[in-house]
Amino acid sequence: MSGPPIAQLLRGPFHFLEPVEEEFERRLPEWSRLLPLPYPIYLHDETSTLLHGFPVLVTDGLVELREALNAFLEAEEGIQLAVIRREPLLRTAHNASWRRYRDQLVRAIENSLLSSYGRNYSTLFWLHHSLDVSRQLRDTPRRITRLDLRLGQKQGDEIRYRVFDRYQDRIRTEILPWMSKLSPGFDDASTEGAVRLLRRMLDNVLIFTEEQISPDLLELNSFFAGFIRRDGRLFRQKLARVASWHEQLLASDATAKATGALLLGVQTGGPLPAERLLYRPGYLELLSTRPGYDTELMLGPEEIAAWEDLLGRLKDFELLQAFRNLLLPVRWENGELTFRAGGLDRTWIGQRNLKLAPSTRPLNFFSPTVIEPLVHRHGMIYDISEFSEVISVLSRAGSELQERAFRQMYLFQREVNQLAQAHRLQLEKYLGDGAFYTNRLPLPILLCAVDLQRCYREAIARGLPFNRGMRIGLNFGHYRLIPIQGGSGTEPDRYEFFGHGVVELTRLTSGKSSLEIHEIKNTLISYGYPPQAVLRFFEPLEGRNLDLVDREEENRPFYAYINRNGSLINEGIVATQSFVANLSRSLGPMAFSRGQRHRKPYLFLHLEDSATTTYLVGVRRLGLARLKGLDEVPLYEFVDGAAFGEGTLEPFDTLTLLEALERLGTPFSSARAASPAQPAASKQSSS
């Protein structure tokens, strides 16, 4: 699912670069493959979006890397100062500082490359680290001045860029070749892209030496003096004269105005943004050929060439700086992830520590996985009962009837997906006759499950042939994410869920128990054991592997219960205790109703999805179920109260959901002890 356009997500300011994708493609043609797409960062309530970006966890490793960087650059400054003074060079201390920095740097880069899987972690690391380099180099002239006032005033700016030249030479000769050789094997393209972008960053001195640049270029005084060896003040004065003369030209010359409108792609009727024309490559050279352009008072040919070169650097700087602005330093404080939000909103005074959502997974460049693959989500799986059997019947009835059934199924699944989108659920995967959805909050999951039952009932009324029932499972579980495709500037990352949470949801919809005696019997018979001997051997255990059917329960259109053997029979909505606990916390104390349906006590919740949509949802304890491969799981059943009607519901106390359920029913106990001694009927387990 595509997100907002990247131009809307980037945080400027943009003075020289036009923030449109066409401009991005001109400056960096591969930007959409080299730079990742920022993702939403939620506040603590999991519903409000702070902004889009990349949270970076401030760890001890990151602090040590910054300290090692600062020590190396200061050691390099000492070497440059000693060369000018003709003093002995402290090579041993200098080389030791480089080795310390290199070891920390290599560790972070290795983690970023080997765990990237196309997600451009290495690019994010260098964007973040280049900002640390620029902040340290910014203060180089000041540190030189403190050591030697005369030398600092005279050559401080020049030493700054000599230090950067030595730094980037080390990165090119030692780090870049090592990065090229270090490849995960299955992600060569990501590694090559990181190396290519890093070379591009090193070619632009502004990226590693500047933190921000304003339209008046005041921050570039050191750049003019120490790098291109020009008088920065005089250059800015001449550029200001060009801008003033250009505005007068556009106001008085119709041809110049029409040309400018054509270049900018705007109508000629209104005023033109004159500064945008000056920031078009080649425009100033064209402007200098106009009558009245004074090369003495304004920029001359050599200065125009210097401006064109600087303009390209400024555009590239602003593009990459916009991505650097998306890297948000976050910290763990008292078990909560916090972000210092000063500067995000000009109406705030000072800085605020904002709490981020517990589900936020920040970048940790000193962790082997960079981003923790374990996530916690509220999940929902729905499954159509006996889907394969209905398909078999339809295949014998003819292709026309089968095609009609599949079209109806397609329409039903489309309606389900629309319901999920309305409740802000994320589709993780289709499961043939069902699907798996997740959300950060439990309430949207529950309400979508209720709407899903209603949608299925309406589809059956319209003639959906898959009418044997539908099972829905809800949980709050931990999942691991497998990166399938790394995000780019146009598409987000794609992941595949696997792990305990998916297994638990699958068991809730399949009802598979841990007693699979028939599988053992079939295996023994396939190995040549006499069938009669195998059957006699397992006969004493057969009674424990029966799916005992409760006819009274199954008289309901949607039902769920646990039989005497601890097997889950689910043809309704079943949820785990962790899901109900989270729902209880999110709802807080509220007023409940209680009533009986089919001689079962239910607690009824009056819920709202919006100001106009209300739901009556019933919930009761089922008991402890034994599911295949899992420990005994406490389960609850949810029912759509609208299917029963208000009836004779009685008011209940104002409590939390868990407290109300505790007061309403008995504690969880073994299903065999709690179930009736004489089941109404039984059938041999098929799973």
Secondary structure, DSSP 8 states (H G I E B T S, - for coil): ---S-HHHH-----SSS--SHHHHHHH-TTHHHHS---EEEEBTTSSSEEEEEEEEE--HHHHHHHHHHHHHHHHHHHHHHHHHHT----HHHHHHHHHHHHHHHHHHHHHHHHT-TTS-HHHHHHHHHHHHHHHHHHTHHHHHHHH-HHHHHHHHHHHHHHHHHHHHHHIIIIIHHHHHH---SS-HHHHHHHHHHHHHHHH-HHHHH-S---TT-GGGHHHHHHTS---HHHHHHHHHHHHHHHHHHHHH-HHHHHHHHHHHT--SSS---HHHHHTSTTHHHHHTTSTT--TTTS--HHHHHHHHHHHHHHHHHHHHHHHHTTEEEEEEETTEEEEE-TTS-TTS-S--EEEB-TT---B-TTSTTSS--EEEEEEEEEEETTHHHHHHHHHHH-HHHHHHHHHHHHHHHHHHHHHHHHTT-EEEEE-SSEEEEEESSHHHHHHHHHHHHHHHHHHHHTT-S--S-EEEEEEEEEEEEEEEE---SSS--EEEEESHHHHHHHHHHH---S--HHHHHHHHHHTT--HHHHHHHHHHHHGGGEEEE-TTGGGSSSEEEE-TTS-EEEESEEEEHHHHHHHHHHH-SEEEEEEEETTEEEEEEEEESSSS-EEEEEEEEEEEEE-TTS-EEEEEEEEEHHHH-STT-EEEEEE-HHHHHHHHS-----HHHHS-SS-SEEEE---
